[in-house]
Amino acid sequence: MMLLGTVSVNTGDLIAKSIIPLVSVWQLLVLRSTFGLIFLLIALFFLNKLPNVKTINLKAVLFRSSLMSVCYLCFYLALAKIPIALVAGAFFCAPFFMVILSRIMLGETFGLWRSISLVGGFIGVILVLQPTSVEFDPTMILALLSAFLYALTQVVTRKYCKKEDPVALSCWLTITFLATGLLGIIVLWLFPSALGTSFIDRPTLIPEWSPLLVIALLGILSIVIHYALSAAYQNAPSSLLGPLEYIYLPLAVVGGYFFYNEIPNITALLGIAIIIAAGLIVAWRKDA
């Protein structure tokens, strides 16, 4: 299930990158969420699990969902401008942010190995971002912000949504994605002078059948991802599963090369390798 979820995430991101030139980020969120929500509700109906969408703490769930919506928004905006391997490298700083946020918000402590991983992760991020290089793209900051928001979402989940049903979390998250996309479309409709040609301000268009089917696949993949990862973490220790998430990074490098001819420079590849190594330390040395 962990491998299924990780490969599905990578597949979804590669597909999303191909759709980016055709729609706005707001339209992508709306269509992806609509198809995902339809698929989810049909599945829950036939499995007789519709009552599971009820939440224990709706405010906490909506706060969590809002954080994740902004996280995805930043991720997609970064994906539109820079290679997927670099976005992935920056995004996988999330485990290091989780360590720091868990210390601040949950009172968890960490020792020598996690301290080493934090330093290593920071070095890896600098190598991926290359802030002093002429090749530096400020959009990389969005990928880093996405990682921070993802980490904050996970810590908020552990603190406020620990007893919520994964079905409820998935359903309300999809609804929030839909609302975020609709809000963006409405704002652009109300202020037509803000319209442009970029991913964030492109006018809403009726896509052709081919991209529409691809976005429908994205929506279904999003549900598969959430179910697979939830099932994995509910049935196996995170120390075993955590390292498997890092399969995403080499898949992103290979996928970016074969599908989009994106080749990160040696410095960025070294940074990605260091981030993987530091992340594995976080996953395997949870007690130190």
Secondary structure, 3 states (H helix, E strand, C coil): CHHHHHHHHHHHHHHHHHHCCCCCHHHHHHHHHHHHHHHHHHHHHHCCCHHHHCCCCHHHHHHHHHHHHHHHHHHHHHHHHCCHHHHHHHHCCHHHHHHHHHHHHHCCCCCHHHHHHHHHHHHHHHHHHCCCCCCCCCCHHHHHHHHHHHHHHHHHHHHHCCCCCHHHHHHHHHHHHHHHHHHHHHHHHHCHHHCCCCCCCCCCCCCCHHHHHHHHHHHHHHHHHHHHHHHHHHHCCHHHHHHHHCCHHHHHHHHHHHHHCCCCCHHHHHHHHHHHHHHHHHHHCCCC
